[in-house]
Amino acid sequence: MKPLLFLIVADSHFYPGALAAVASIIRFHPEGSIIVINNCVYQMGLSDRQSRSLELLGAVVLDGRIIAGDSRKSGAWELKAYAADHFSDRSEILIGIDADCLLCGPVHDVVTKCLGSGSFFGGQDGSGIHFDIGYGVYGFDVPAWSEKYMSTSLYFCKTIRPNRDALREWADCCSSSIFGNTGLHPGHGDQGVLNAILYKNRDKSHIELLDNQLWSQHWVYWDSPLTIREGRLFNMRCQEFQRSIHAGGTEKLWTLAHRKKLDSFPHICTNYSWFLHCLQYGWERASVDPADVLDNSSIHLIKDAEKFREKRFIG
């Protein structure tokens, strides 16, 4: 087994994010393996050229239909859980990272803690979660309150037996979930389902939360001023190096909506510059012409990559 396995789910629309995420991983963790699940069941999947560029960069691209099978419903959230279960015996540490998230530096410190404790590690999302009566289907007493609610935009899991059992249950529950707060196996997407399972199994599988400002950036992405220090992104509010960027919501880093919003939030240009830097690194390393792999909705990234190139990052 390789020590680290990174899992990403992407489709054609999320391709720029997936490429930047893969590029950020190989910069800081060349020792790891990367698998990109092509979400082509109901969405427009990665094109052949997009898939090839990810493979040239060092990732393995797999058809989502292979992971989902014929009997399970499928989508990006479900595929995250199916892939985690499917590949849980392939590495010591499994790292799930969304296609709208990218690393800002190495994560050896969290990997070491994960290996030592066996816990799940992920960014804190909110101040906790209230499990109402609908969560009784998971098998714990409700109502209940947990102070720990973990983001799955970037999570770390040591693949010991209790955690693998939790990942198997995560996949099964996502297959039968009606995402939201009603219906079978409630919870906000894959994240809500996994948190409910980990709460139920809290005597076996534990959660250790990472700083939301530095990692998952839920609700704070547009409010977090970053600068460049020693060639890396530095969070001015936390006075620490930024660990990852996560552009949750609808204004993804590669969209025109995000680009236009920079006029009102100029401090986010540093985030955007790092994203473009990773894109450029990926295109150059894979010897890919970006015009061959970007659609019309993201073609502006080519000019922007040149425009923001004066930002000097490490490597």
C-alpha angles and dihedrals in degrees: 000000000000114000097240133032120186118201123200130175116206144161132189094283093049094046097106090052093047092050092050091047092051091047091051091051097051091048093058105021111032088155091069132084122235126206121186115197111212106224096212101136099094101350128069099271129217113294120241090256093048092049091047092052091053090049092049087053091056106267129123111230118207130186111252091223089067091056097041098044124200101290103050129078114241143210137127094285093047093046091055089060096040092051093048090053094042095051100033092113096051101080144015092243124031115201120192114199126177121232089243091057131076137180121254095194143342120314099203092126094059092043090054092050091046092052091049100046103029089221129137110253124202142137119284114254111197127325096296141299136271113217106207127196092283090069091065087096088076091065106251131109114274146241093045139157128217124189089203119078112161128204116229094202086098118003136161125214130181105219098232118143099264091050093046089052089052091050091050090052090046090057093046093048094046088053090059100031130118097206114229129054099302135058133038114343098358126206139115101284124301089325095060092047094050092048091052091050093048090049090053090048095039092129089061108024118040134196125221114189127221125209110281093212092056100036125018098018094203109177093351105071095105093040100052114095111210130186136180118262124170088351094303136097111268124197108225095196095051095033089224136105113274111249102197142350119231118182098193122177125046099305098082119186093253098048128099088234089063092044093052093047090060088079089068095037105039093166088068089067087087091058090047092049091055091049091051091045090056091046091052091047090052095047093048095045092049092041090233128156103228091213088067095056106033123083125217093270092063104028089109087075091078094062092038092054088060095040094054095038093106089078106102116217132172119281 
